[in-house]
Amino acid sequence: MTDEQEIRALIQKAEALGARVIRTRDEEAFRQEGRDLTETLTIHGAKGIGTFPMSPISGAERLREFISH
């Protein structure tokens, strides 16, 4: 399972390696419950990763692969 803390750490590491990550939040969860949850991740500038919106779990997997290389 991927939690918000891990997603944010992965984003920081990927950005340090030159990627640009756009994170959108789940506005409904934020409005109703005040939780800042990731809805989608879009990753630019990371070889082998397409620039389309992904679910947090898919995005985290792609970021892990990018960071490990």
PDB file of N, CA, C, O and CB in Angstrom:
ATOM      1  N   MET A   1       0.842  -1.185   0.000  1.00  0.00           N
ATOM      2  CA  MET A   1       0.000   0.000   0.000  1.00  0.00           C
ATOM      3  C   MET A   1       0.884   1.245   0.000  1.00  0.00           C
ATOM      4  O   MET A   1       1.920   1.282   0.664  1.00  0.00           O
ATOM      5  CB  MET A   1      -0.956   0.000   1.221  1.00  0.00           C
ATOM      6  N   THR A   2       0.474   2.236  -0.732  1.00  0.00           N
ATOM      7  CA  THR A   2       1.209   3.484  -0.841  1.00  0.00           C
ATOM      8  C   THR A   2       0.449   4.560  -0.078  1.00  0.00           C
ATOM      9  O   THR A   2      -0.726   4.809  -0.348  1.00  0.00           O
ATOM     10  CB  THR A   2       1.414   3.891  -2.330  1.00  0.00           C
ATOM     11  N   ASP A   3       1.117   5.194   0.872  1.00  0.00           N
ATOM     12  CA  ASP A   3       0.439   6.258   1.620  1.00  0.00           C
ATOM     13  C   ASP A   3       0.915   7.629   1.138  1.00  0.00           C
ATOM     14  O   ASP A   3       1.872   7.727   0.370  1.00  0.00           O
ATOM     15  CB  ASP A   3       0.693   6.104   3.144  1.00  0.00           C
ATOM     16  N   GLU A   4       0.251   8.667   1.588  1.00  0.00           N
ATOM     17  CA  GLU A   4       0.551  10.027   1.149  1.00  0.00           C
ATOM     18  C   GLU A   4       1.985  10.428   1.471  1.00  0.00           C
ATOM     19  O   GLU A   4       2.641  11.089   0.667  1.00  0.00           O
ATOM     20  CB  GLU A   4      -0.412  11.005   1.792  1.00  0.00           C
ATOM     21  N   GLN A   5       2.464  10.039   2.619  1.00  0.00           N
ATOM     22  CA  GLN A   5       3.832  10.386   3.015  1.00  0.00           C
ATOM     23  C   GLN A   5       4.854   9.787   2.042  1.00  0.00           C
ATOM     24  O   GLN A   5       5.818  10.449   1.659  1.00  0.00           O
ATOM     25  CB  GLN A   5       4.116   9.895   4.452  1.00  0.00           C
ATOM     26  N   GLU A   6       4.634   8.534   1.648  1.00  0.00           N
ATOM     27  CA  GLU A   6       5.544   7.895   0.699  1.00  0.00           C
ATOM     28  C   GLU A   6       5.456   8.561  -0.672  1.00  0.00           C
ATOM     29  O   GLU A   6       6.480   8.784  -1.319  1.00  0.00           O
ATOM     30  CB  GLU A   6       5.229   6.396   0.581  1.00  0.00           C
ATOM     31  N   ILE A   7       4.255   8.876  -1.114  1.00  0.00           N
ATOM     32  CA  ILE A   7       4.083   9.525  -2.418  1.00  0.00           C
ATOM     33  C   ILE A   7       4.850  10.843  -2.454  1.00  0.00           C
ATOM     34  O   ILE A   7       5.545  11.133  -3.428  1.00  0.00           O
ATOM     35  CB  ILE A   7       2.582   9.768  -2.718  1.00  0.00           C
ATOM     36  N   ARG A   8       4.728  11.625  -1.415  1.00  0.00           N
ATOM     37  CA  ARG A   8       5.409  12.921  -1.379  1.00  0.00           C
ATOM     38  C   ARG A   8       6.931  12.752  -1.345  1.00  0.00           C
ATOM     39  O   ARG A   8       7.656  13.538  -1.955  1.00  0.00           O
ATOM     40  CB  ARG A   8       4.944  13.730  -0.161  1.00  0.00           C
ATOM     41  N   ALA A   9       7.408  11.738  -0.640  1.00  0.00           N
ATOM     42  CA  ALA A   9       8.850  11.464  -0.595  1.00  0.00           C
ATOM     43  C   ALA A   9       9.349  11.031  -1.976  1.00  0.00           C
ATOM     44  O   ALA A   9      10.422  11.455  -2.406  1.00  0.00           O
ATOM     45  CB  ALA A   9       9.167  10.369   0.461  1.00  0.00           C
ATOM     46  N   LEU A  10       8.584  10.199  -2.665  1.00  0.00           N
ATOM     47  CA  LEU A  10       8.951   9.765  -4.012  1.00  0.00           C
ATOM     48  C   LEU A  10       8.994  10.946  -4.973  1.00  0.00           C
ATOM     49  O   LEU A  10       9.888  11.039  -5.813  1.00  0.00           O
ATOM     50  CB  LEU A  10       7.967   8.707  -4.520  1.00  0.00           C
ATOM     51  N   ILE A  11       8.027  11.844  -4.845  1.00  0.00           N
ATOM     52  CA  ILE A  11       7.998  13.038  -5.702  1.00  0.00           C
ATOM     53  C   ILE A  11       9.251  13.871  -5.480  1.00  0.00           C
ATOM     54  O   ILE A  11       9.872  14.321  -6.443  1.00  0.00           O
ATOM     55  CB  ILE A  11       6.732  13.888  -5.423  1.00  0.00           C
ATOM     56  N   GLN A  12       9.630  14.081  -4.229  1.00  0.00           N
ATOM     57  CA  GLN A  12      10.831  14.864  -3.922  1.00  0.00           C
ATOM     58  C   GLN A  12      12.080  14.229  -4.523  1.00  0.00           C
ATOM     59  O   GLN A  12      12.917  14.923  -5.100  1.00  0.00           O
ATOM     60  CB  GLN A  12      11.000  15.009  -2.407  1.00  0.00           C
ATOM     61  N   LYS A  13      12.205  12.917  -4.390  1.00  0.00           N
ATOM     62  CA  LYS A  13      13.382  12.225  -4.928  1.00  0.00           C
ATOM     63  C   LYS A  13      13.417  12.318  -6.445  1.00  0.00           C
ATOM     64  O   LYS A  13      14.473  12.568  -7.026  1.00  0.00           O
ATOM     65  CB  LYS A  13      13.391  10.751  -4.491  1.00  0.00           C
ATOM     66  N   ALA A  14      12.264  12.118  -7.097  1.00  0.00           N
ATOM     67  CA  ALA A  14      12.212  12.178  -8.559  1.00  0.00           C
ATOM     68  C   ALA A  14      12.535  13.585  -9.050  1.00  0.00           C
ATOM     69  O   ALA A  14      13.241  13.748 -10.046  1.00  0.00           O
ATOM     70  CB  ALA A  14      10.828  11.741  -9.070  1.00  0.00           C
ATOM     71  N   GLU A  15      12.026  14.597  -8.363  1.00  0.00           N
ATOM     72  CA  GLU A  15      12.310  15.970  -8.765  1.00  0.00           C
ATOM     73  C   GLU A  15      13.783  16.301  -8.579  1.00  0.00           C
ATOM     74  O   GLU A  15      14.342  17.081  -9.349  1.00  0.00           O
ATOM     75  CB  GLU A  15      11.449  16.948  -7.969  1.00  0.00           C
ATOM     76  N   ALA A  16      14.413  15.725  -7.578  1.00  0.00           N
ATOM     77  CA  ALA A  16      15.848  15.935  -7.374  1.00  0.00           C
ATOM     78  C   ALA A  16      16.658  15.331  -8.524  1.00  0.00           C
ATOM     79  O   ALA A  16      17.780  15.758  -8.797  1.00  0.00           O
ATOM     80  CB  ALA A  16      16.294  15.322  -6.032  1.00  0.00           C
ATOM     81  N   LEU A  17      16.072  14.328  -9.198  1.00  0.00           N
ATOM     82  CA  LEU A  17      16.735  13.689 -10.341  1.00  0.00           C
ATOM     83  C   LEU A  17      16.333  14.322 -11.673  1.00  0.00           C
ATOM     84  O   LEU A  17      16.725  13.834 -12.734  1.00  0.00           O
ATOM     85  CB  LEU A  17      16.413  12.202 -10.365  1.00  0.00           C
ATOM     86  N   GLY A  18      15.558  15.399 -11.625  1.00  0.00           N
ATOM     87  CA  GLY A  18      15.228  16.132 -12.837  1.00  0.00           C
ATOM     88  C   GLY A  18      13.823  15.946 -13.375  1.00  0.00           C
ATOM     89  O   GLY A  18      13.470  16.571 -14.375  1.00  0.00           O
ATOM     90  N   ALA A  19      13.019  15.123 -12.758  1.00  0.00           N
ATOM     91  CA  ALA A  19      11.638  14.941 -13.220  1.00  0.00           C
ATOM     92  C   ALA A  19      10.780  16.096 -12.703  1.00  0.00           C
ATOM     93  O   ALA A  19      11.126  16.767 -11.730  1.00  0.00           O
ATOM     94  CB  ALA A  19      11.060  13.565 -12.742  1.00  0.00           C
ATOM     95  N   ARG A  20       9.684  16.301 -13.365  1.00  0.00           N
ATOM     96  CA  ARG A  20       8.682  17.272 -12.900  1.00  0.00           C
ATOM     97  C   ARG A  20       7.402  16.487 -12.661  1.00  0.00           C
ATOM     98  O   ARG A  20       6.893  15.824 -13.565  1.00  0.00           O
ATOM     99  CB  ARG A  20       8.458  18.455 -13.948  1.00  0.00           C
ATOM    100  N   VAL A  21       6.888  16.563 -11.452  1.00  0.00           N
ATOM    101  CA  VAL A  21       5.708  15.788 -11.088  1.00  0.00           C
ATOM    102  C   VAL A  21       4.571  16.743 -10.726  1.00  0.00           C
ATOM    103  O   VAL A  21       4.716  17.619  -9.873  1.00  0.00           O
ATOM    104  CB  VAL A  21       6.018  14.823  -9.905  1.00  0.00           C
ATOM    105  N   ILE A  22       3.443  16.551 -11.396  1.00  0.00           N
ATOM    106  CA  ILE A  22       2.250  17.334 -11.095  1.00  0.00           C
ATOM    107  C   ILE A  22       1.306  16.437 -10.312  1.00  0.00           C
ATOM    108  O   ILE A  22       0.890  15.380 -10.789  1.00  0.00           O
ATOM    109  CB  ILE A  22       1.567  17.887 -12.402  1.00  0.00           C
ATOM    110  N   ARG A  23       0.976  16.872  -9.107  1.00  0.00           N
ATOM    111  CA  ARG A  23       0.102  16.107  -8.213  1.00  0.00           C
ATOM    112  C   ARG A  23      -1.221  16.848  -8.073  1.00  0.00           C
ATOM    113  O   ARG A  23      -1.247  18.022  -7.703  1.00  0.00           O
ATOM    114  CB  ARG A  23       0.769  15.890  -6.814  1.00  0.00           C
ATOM    115  N   THR A  24      -2.316  16.158  -8.370  1.00  0.00           N
ATOM    116  CA  THR A  24      -3.621  16.755  -8.117  1.00  0.00           C
ATOM    117  C   THR A  24      -4.213  16.078  -6.892  1.00  0.00           C
ATOM    118  O   THR A  24      -3.988  14.893  -6.643  1.00  0.00           O
ATOM    119  CB  THR A  24      -4.569  16.616  -9.357  1.00  0.00           C
ATOM    120  N   ARG A  25      -4.968  16.849  -6.141  1.00  0.00           N
ATOM    121  CA  ARG A  25      -5.547  16.275  -4.935  1.00  0.00           C
ATOM    122  C   ARG A  25      -7.022  15.961  -5.137  1.00  0.00           C
ATOM    123  O   ARG A  25      -7.678  16.508  -6.024  1.00  0.00           O
ATOM    124  CB  ARG A  25      -5.366  17.222  -3.753  1.00  0.00           C
ATOM    125  N   ASP A  26      -7.517  15.078  -4.304  1.00  0.00           N
ATOM    126  CA  ASP A  26      -8.919  14.696  -4.294  1.00  0.00           C
ATOM    127  C   ASP A  26      -9.691  15.831  -3.624  1.00  0.00           C
ATOM    128  O   ASP A  26      -9.753  15.913  -2.397  1.00  0.00           O
ATOM    129  CB  ASP A  26      -9.142  13.322  -3.552  1.00  0.00           C
ATOM    130  N   GLU A  27     -10.269  16.690  -4.430  1.00  0.00           N
ATOM    131  CA  GLU A  27     -10.946  17.879  -3.916  1.00  0.00           C
ATOM    132  C   GLU A  27     -12.145  17.528  -3.028  1.00  0.00           C
ATOM    133  O   GLU A  27     -12.417  18.223  -2.049  1.00  0.00           O
ATOM    134  CB  GLU A  27     -11.402  18.754  -5.073  1.00  0.00           C
ATOM    135  N   GLU A  28     -12.848  16.470  -3.363  1.00  0.00           N
ATOM    136  CA  GLU A  28     -14.014  16.088  -2.565  1.00  0.00           C
ATOM    137  C   GLU A  28     -13.601  15.671  -1.149  1.00  0.00           C
ATOM    138  O   GLU A  28     -14.224  16.085  -0.172  1.00  0.00           O
ATOM    139  CB  GLU A  28     -14.778  14.943  -3.254  1.00  0.00           C
ATOM    140  N   ALA A  29     -12.560  14.859  -1.041  1.00  0.00           N
ATOM    141  CA  ALA A  29     -12.070  14.445   0.274  1.00  0.00           C
ATOM    142  C   ALA A  29     -11.555  15.655   1.052  1.00  0.00           C
ATOM    143  O   ALA A  29     -11.729  15.734   2.268  1.00  0.00           O
ATOM    144  CB  ALA A  29     -10.955  13.382   0.130  1.00  0.00           C
ATOM    145  N   PHE A  30     -10.927  16.588   0.356  1.00  0.00           N
ATOM    146  CA  PHE A  30     -10.417  17.781   1.025  1.00  0.00           C
ATOM    147  C   PHE A  30     -11.568  18.647   1.527  1.00  0.00           C
ATOM    148  O   PHE A  30     -11.547  19.123   2.663  1.00  0.00           O
ATOM    149  CB  PHE A  30      -9.516  18.588   0.075  1.00  0.00           C
ATOM    150  N   ARG A  31     -12.559  18.846   0.684  1.00  0.00           N
ATOM    151  CA  ARG A  31     -13.693  19.700   1.044  1.00  0.00           C
ATOM    152  C   ARG A  31     -14.526  19.085   2.173  1.00  0.00           C
ATOM    153  O   ARG A  31     -14.921  19.784   3.106  1.00  0.00           O
ATOM    154  CB  ARG A  31     -14.578  19.947  -0.183  1.00  0.00           C
ATOM    155  N   GLN A  32     -14.791  17.782   2.088  1.00  0.00           N
ATOM    156  CA  GLN A  32     -15.670  17.140   3.056  1.00  0.00           C
ATOM    157  C   GLN A  32     -14.970  16.759   4.359  1.00  0.00           C
ATOM    158  O   GLN A  32     -15.563  16.848   5.435  1.00  0.00           O
ATOM    159  CB  GLN A  32     -16.275  15.920   2.444  1.00  0.00           C
ATOM    160  N   GLU A  33     -13.698  16.332   4.261  1.00  0.00           N
ATOM    161  CA  GLU A  33     -13.024  15.778   5.430  1.00  0.00           C
ATOM    162  C   GLU A  33     -11.728  16.495   5.789  1.00  0.00           C
ATOM    163  O   GLU A  33     -11.145  16.235   6.841  1.00  0.00           O
ATOM    164  CB  GLU A  33     -12.737  14.334   5.201  1.00  0.00           C
ATOM    165  N   GLY A  34     -11.276  17.394   4.924  1.00  0.00           N
ATOM    166  CA  GLY A  34     -10.034  18.106   5.191  1.00  0.00           C
ATOM    167  C   GLY A  34      -8.779  17.291   4.910  1.00  0.00           C
ATOM    168  O   GLY A  34      -7.674  17.710   5.253  1.00  0.00           O
ATOM    169  N   ARG A  35      -8.950  16.114   4.280  1.00  0.00           N
ATOM    170  CA  ARG A  35      -7.776  15.264   3.980  1.00  0.00           C
ATOM    171  C   ARG A  35      -7.193  15.662   2.640  1.00  0.00           C
ATOM    172  O   ARG A  35      -7.927  15.854   1.670  1.00  0.00           O
ATOM    173  CB  ARG A  35      -8.158  13.751   3.973  1.00  0.00           C
ATOM    174  N   ASP A  36      -5.871  15.789   2.581  1.00  0.00           N
ATOM    175  CA  ASP A  36      -5.162  16.174   1.361  1.00  0.00           C
ATOM    176  C   ASP A  36      -4.631  14.907   0.687  1.00  0.00           C
ATOM    177  O   ASP A  36      -3.455  14.570   0.821  1.00  0.00           O
ATOM    178  CB  ASP A  36      -3.995  17.178   1.674  1.00  0.00           C
ATOM    179  N   LEU A  37      -5.497  14.218  -0.028  1.00  0.00           N
ATOM    180  CA  LEU A  37      -5.156  12.953  -0.676  1.00  0.00           C
ATOM    181  C   LEU A  37      -4.818  13.176  -2.145  1.00  0.00           C
ATOM    182  O   LEU A  37      -5.393  14.046  -2.799  1.00  0.00           O
ATOM    183  CB  LEU A  37      -6.312  11.949  -0.542  1.00  0.00           C
ATOM    184  N   THR A  38      -3.886  12.387  -2.653  1.00  0.00           N
ATOM    185  CA  THR A  38      -3.512  12.461  -4.059  1.00  0.00           C
ATOM    186  C   THR A  38      -4.575  11.783  -4.911  1.00  0.00           C
ATOM    187  O   THR A  38      -5.002  10.663  -4.627  1.00  0.00           O
ATOM    188  CB  THR A  38      -2.132  11.812  -4.296  1.00  0.00           C
ATOM    189  N   GLU A  39      -4.994  12.484  -5.958  1.00  0.00           N
ATOM    190  CA  GLU A  39      -5.939  11.894  -6.910  1.00  0.00           C
ATOM    191  C   GLU A  39      -5.197  11.383  -8.139  1.00  0.00           C
ATOM    192  O   GLU A  39      -5.422  10.255  -8.578  1.00  0.00           O
ATOM    193  CB  GLU A  39      -7.016  12.923  -7.323  1.00  0.00           C
ATOM    194  N   THR A  40      -4.306  12.214  -8.701  1.00  0.00           N
ATOM    195  CA  THR A  40      -3.521  11.780  -9.857  1.00  0.00           C
ATOM    196  C   THR A  40      -2.102  12.310  -9.771  1.00  0.00           C
ATOM    197  O   THR A  40      -1.827  13.297  -9.088  1.00  0.00           O
ATOM    198  CB  THR A  40      -4.178  12.243 -11.162  1.00  0.00           C
ATOM    199  N   LEU A  41      -1.201  11.629 -10.482  1.00  0.00           N
ATOM    200  CA  LEU A  41       0.178  12.075 -10.655  1.00  0.00           C
ATOM    201  C   LEU A  41       0.463  12.097 -12.152  1.00  0.00           C
ATOM    202  O   LEU A  41       0.142  11.149 -12.869  1.00  0.00           O
ATOM    203  CB  LEU A  41       1.193  11.142  -9.889  1.00  0.00           C
ATOM    204  N   THR A  42       1.062  13.178 -12.612  1.00  0.00           N
ATOM    205  CA  THR A  42       1.509  13.287 -13.993  1.00  0.00           C
ATOM    206  C   THR A  42       3.005  13.566 -13.938  1.00  0.00           C
ATOM    207  O   THR A  42       3.442  14.516 -13.288  1.00  0.00           O
ATOM    208  CB  THR A  42       0.726  14.416 -14.786  1.00  0.00           C
ATOM    209  N   ILE A  43       3.782  12.740 -14.618  1.00  0.00           N
ATOM    210  CA  ILE A  43       5.237  12.802 -14.507  1.00  0.00           C
ATOM    211  C   ILE A  43       5.837  13.213 -15.852  1.00  0.00           C
ATOM    212  O   ILE A  43       5.576  12.589 -16.880  1.00  0.00           O
ATOM    213  CB  ILE A  43       5.815  11.436 -14.043  1.00  0.00           C
ATOM    214  N   HIS A  44       6.639  14.268 -15.824  1.00  0.00           N
ATOM    215  CA  HIS A  44       7.308  14.777 -17.025  1.00  0.00           C
ATOM    216  C   HIS A  44       8.814  14.665 -16.832  1.00  0.00           C
ATOM    217  O   HIS A  44       9.316  14.778 -15.714  1.00  0.00           O
ATOM    218  CB  HIS A  44       6.895  16.255 -17.321  1.00  0.00           C
ATOM    219  N   GLY A  45       9.522  14.445 -17.920  1.00  0.00           N
ATOM    220  CA  GLY A  45      10.976  14.474 -17.887  1.00  0.00           C
ATOM    221  C   GLY A  45      11.628  13.246 -17.277  1.00  0.00           C
ATOM    222  O   GLY A  45      12.793  13.293 -16.883  1.00  0.00           O
ATOM    223  N   ALA A  46      10.892  12.156 -17.196  1.00  0.00           N
ATOM    224  CA  ALA A  46      11.450  10.911 -16.667  1.00  0.00           C
ATOM    225  C   ALA A  46      11.397   9.875 -17.784  1.00  0.00           C
ATOM    226  O   ALA A  46      10.321   9.432 -18.186  1.00  0.00           O
ATOM    227  CB  ALA A  46      10.666  10.416 -15.386  1.00  0.00           C
ATOM    228  N   LYS A  47      12.556   9.501 -18.272  1.00  0.00           N
ATOM    229  CA  LYS A  47      12.631   8.580 -19.398  1.00  0.00           C
ATOM    230  C   LYS A  47      11.856   7.291 -19.103  1.00  0.00           C
ATOM    231  O   LYS A  47      12.013   6.677 -18.048  1.00  0.00           O
ATOM    232  CB  LYS A  47      14.095   8.258 -19.725  1.00  0.00           C
ATOM    233  N   GLY A  48      11.016   6.901 -20.069  1.00  0.00           N
ATOM    234  CA  GLY A  48      10.253   5.663 -19.948  1.00  0.00           C
ATOM    235  C   GLY A  48       8.893   5.814 -19.287  1.00  0.00           C
ATOM    236  O   GLY A  48       8.143   4.845 -19.168  1.00  0.00           O
ATOM    237  N   ILE A  49       8.573   7.050 -18.851  1.00  0.00           N
ATOM    238  CA  ILE A  49       7.272   7.273 -18.208  1.00  0.00           C
ATOM    239  C   ILE A  49       6.491   8.247 -19.066  1.00  0.00           C
ATOM    240  O   ILE A  49       6.959   9.346 -19.365  1.00  0.00           O
ATOM    241  CB  ILE A  49       7.433   7.816 -16.742  1.00  0.00           C
ATOM    242  N   GLY A  50       5.304   7.839 -19.456  1.00  0.00           N
ATOM    243  CA  GLY A  50       4.447   8.694 -20.264  1.00  0.00           C
ATOM    244  C   GLY A  50       3.931   9.871 -19.465  1.00  0.00           C
ATOM    245  O   GLY A  50       3.899   9.832 -18.235  1.00  0.00           O
ATOM    246  N   THR A  51       3.531  10.912 -20.161  1.00  0.00           N
ATOM    247  CA  THR A  51       3.075  12.140 -19.499  1.00  0.00           C
ATOM    248  C   THR A  51       1.557  12.197 -19.435  1.00  0.00           C
ATOM    249  O   THR A  51       0.945  13.176 -19.861  1.00  0.00           O
ATOM    250  CB  THR A  51       3.613  13.375 -20.229  1.00  0.00           C
ATOM    251  N   PHE A  52       0.963  11.155 -18.906  1.00  0.00           N
ATOM    252  CA  PHE A  52      -0.483  11.105 -18.756  1.00  0.00           C
ATOM    253  C   PHE A  52      -0.810  10.961 -17.275  1.00  0.00           C
ATOM    254  O   PHE A  52       0.005  10.427 -16.522  1.00  0.00           O
ATOM    255  CB  PHE A  52      -1.097   9.933 -19.583  1.00  0.00           C
ATOM    256  N   PRO A  53      -1.979  11.422 -16.834  1.00  0.00           N
ATOM    257  CA  PRO A  53      -2.360  11.297 -15.425  1.00  0.00           C
ATOM    258  C   PRO A  53      -2.495   9.835 -15.015  1.00  0.00           C
ATOM    259  O   PRO A  53      -3.096   9.028 -15.725  1.00  0.00           O
ATOM    260  CB  PRO A  53      -3.675  12.038 -15.161  1.00  0.00           C
ATOM    261  N   MET A  54      -1.927   9.510 -13.858  1.00  0.00           N
ATOM    262  CA  MET A  54      -1.975   8.136 -13.331  1.00  0.00           C
ATOM    263  C   MET A  54      -2.574   8.149 -11.932  1.00  0.00           C
ATOM    264  O   MET A  54      -2.568   9.169 -11.243  1.00  0.00           O
ATOM    265  CB  MET A  54      -0.556   7.494 -13.307  1.00  0.00           C
ATOM    266  N   SER A  55      -3.081   7.013 -11.535  1.00  0.00           N
ATOM    267  CA  SER A  55      -3.553   6.875 -10.156  1.00  0.00           C
ATOM    268  C   SER A  55      -2.348   6.966  -9.223  1.00  0.00           C
ATOM    269  O   SER A  55      -1.217   6.766  -9.666  1.00  0.00           O
ATOM    270  CB  SER A  55      -4.324   5.522  -9.949  1.00  0.00           C
ATOM    271  N   PRO A  56      -2.560   7.258  -7.961  1.00  0.00           N
ATOM    272  CA  PRO A  56      -1.434   7.359  -7.028  1.00  0.00           C
ATOM    273  C   PRO A  56      -0.606   6.077  -6.950  1.00  0.00           C
ATOM    274  O   PRO A  56       0.619   6.143  -6.849  1.00  0.00           O
ATOM    275  CB  PRO A  56      -1.943   7.711  -5.652  1.00  0.00           C
ATOM    276  N   ILE A  57      -1.248   4.927  -6.993  1.00  0.00           N
ATOM    277  CA  ILE A  57      -0.519   3.660  -6.901  1.00  0.00           C
ATOM    278  C   ILE A  57       0.340   3.451  -8.141  1.00  0.00           C
ATOM    279  O   ILE A  57       1.512   3.091  -8.023  1.00  0.00           O
ATOM    280  CB  ILE A  57      -1.496   2.481  -6.725  1.00  0.00           C
ATOM    281  N   SER A  58      -0.222   3.670  -9.326  1.00  0.00           N
ATOM    282  CA  SER A  58       0.549   3.521 -10.563  1.00  0.00           C
ATOM    283  C   SER A  58       1.676   4.536 -10.635  1.00  0.00           C
ATOM    284  O   SER A  58       2.799   4.200 -11.013  1.00  0.00           O
ATOM    285  CB  SER A  58      -0.361   3.667 -11.782  1.00  0.00           C
ATOM    286  N   GLY A  59       1.380   5.769 -10.277  1.00  0.00           N
ATOM    287  CA  GLY A  59       2.399   6.807 -10.289  1.00  0.00           C
ATOM    288  C   GLY A  59       3.539   6.500  -9.333  1.00  0.00           C
ATOM    289  O   GLY A  59       4.706   6.713  -9.662  1.00  0.00           O
ATOM    290  N   ALA A  60       3.206   6.004  -8.157  1.00  0.00           N
ATOM    291  CA  ALA A  60       4.238   5.647  -7.177  1.00  0.00           C
ATOM    292  C   ALA A  60       5.133   4.535  -7.714  1.00  0.00           C
ATOM    293  O   ALA A  60       6.349   4.574  -7.527  1.00  0.00           O
ATOM    294  CB  ALA A  60       3.593   5.212  -5.848  1.00  0.00           C
ATOM    295  N   GLU A  61       4.547   3.555  -8.371  1.00  0.00           N
ATOM    296  CA  GLU A  61       5.344   2.461  -8.959  1.00  0.00           C
ATOM    297  C   GLU A  61       6.299   2.993 -10.014  1.00  0.00           C
ATOM    298  O   GLU A  61       7.470   2.615 -10.042  1.00  0.00           O
ATOM    299  CB  GLU A  61       4.427   1.390  -9.576  1.00  0.00           C
ATOM    300  N   ARG A  62       5.798   3.877 -10.894  1.00  0.00           N
ATOM    301  CA  ARG A  62       6.648   4.456 -11.928  1.00  0.00           C
ATOM    302  C   ARG A  62       7.769   5.290 -11.305  1.00  0.00           C
ATOM    303  O   ARG A  62       8.909   5.247 -11.768  1.00  0.00           O
ATOM    304  CB  ARG A  62       5.813   5.319 -12.887  1.00  0.00           C
ATOM    305  N   LEU A  63       7.443   6.048 -10.253  1.00  0.00           N
ATOM    306  CA  LEU A  63       8.468   6.851  -9.595  1.00  0.00           C
ATOM    307  C   LEU A  63       9.520   5.955  -8.930  1.00  0.00           C
ATOM    308  O   LEU A  63      10.711   6.260  -8.986  1.00  0.00           O
ATOM    309  CB  LEU A  63       7.828   7.784  -8.554  1.00  0.00           C
ATOM    310  N   ARG A  64       9.101   4.880  -8.317  1.00  0.00           N
ATOM    311  CA  ARG A  64      10.065   3.942  -7.716  1.00  0.00           C
ATOM    312  C   ARG A  64      11.033   3.408  -8.774  1.00  0.00           C
ATOM    313  O   ARG A  64      12.242   3.341  -8.548  1.00  0.00           O
ATOM    314  CB  ARG A  64       9.323   2.764  -7.032  1.00  0.00           C
ATOM    315  N   GLU A  65      10.483   3.029  -9.930  1.00  0.00           N
ATOM    316  CA  GLU A  65      11.331   2.523 -11.020  1.00  0.00           C
ATOM    317  C   GLU A  65      12.310   3.601 -11.480  1.00  0.00           C
ATOM    318  O   GLU A  65      13.494   3.327 -11.677  1.00  0.00           O
ATOM    319  CB  GLU A  65      10.464   2.046 -12.212  1.00  0.00           C
ATOM    320  N   PHE A  66      11.817   4.815 -11.647  1.00  0.00           N
ATOM    321  CA  PHE A  66      12.663   5.911 -12.105  1.00  0.00           C
ATOM    322  C   PHE A  66      13.795   6.185 -11.119  1.00  0.00           C
ATOM    323  O   PHE A  66      14.943   6.357 -11.528  1.00  0.00           O
ATOM    324  CB  PHE A  66      11.829   7.174 -12.309  1.00  0.00           C
ATOM    325  N   ILE A  67      13.488   6.227  -9.855  1.00  0.00           N
ATOM    326  CA  ILE A  67      14.477   6.520  -8.823  1.00  0.00           C
ATOM    327  C   ILE A  67      15.522   5.415  -8.708  1.00  0.00           C
ATOM    328  O   ILE A  67      16.688   5.689  -8.422  1.00  0.00           O
ATOM    329  CB  ILE A  67      13.789   6.722  -7.484  1.00  0.00           C
ATOM    330  N   SER A  68      15.114   4.181  -8.926  1.00  0.00           N
ATOM    331  CA  SER A  68      16.031   3.053  -8.748  1.00  0.00           C
ATOM    332  C   SER A  68      17.067   2.953  -9.873  1.00  0.00           C
ATOM    333  O   SER A  68      18.063   2.244  -9.725  1.00  0.00           O
ATOM    334  CB  SER A  68      15.242   1.758  -8.667  1.00  0.00           C
ATOM    335  N   HIS A  69      16.852   3.647 -10.990  1.00  0.00           N
ATOM    336  CA  HIS A  69      17.787   3.569 -12.115  1.00  0.00           C
ATOM    337  C   HIS A  69      18.745   4.653 -12.061  1.00  0.00           C
ATOM    338  O   HIS A  69      19.613   4.752 -12.928  1.00  0.00           O
ATOM    339  CB  HIS A  69      17.092   3.597 -13.417  1.00  0.00           C
TER     340      HIS A  69
END
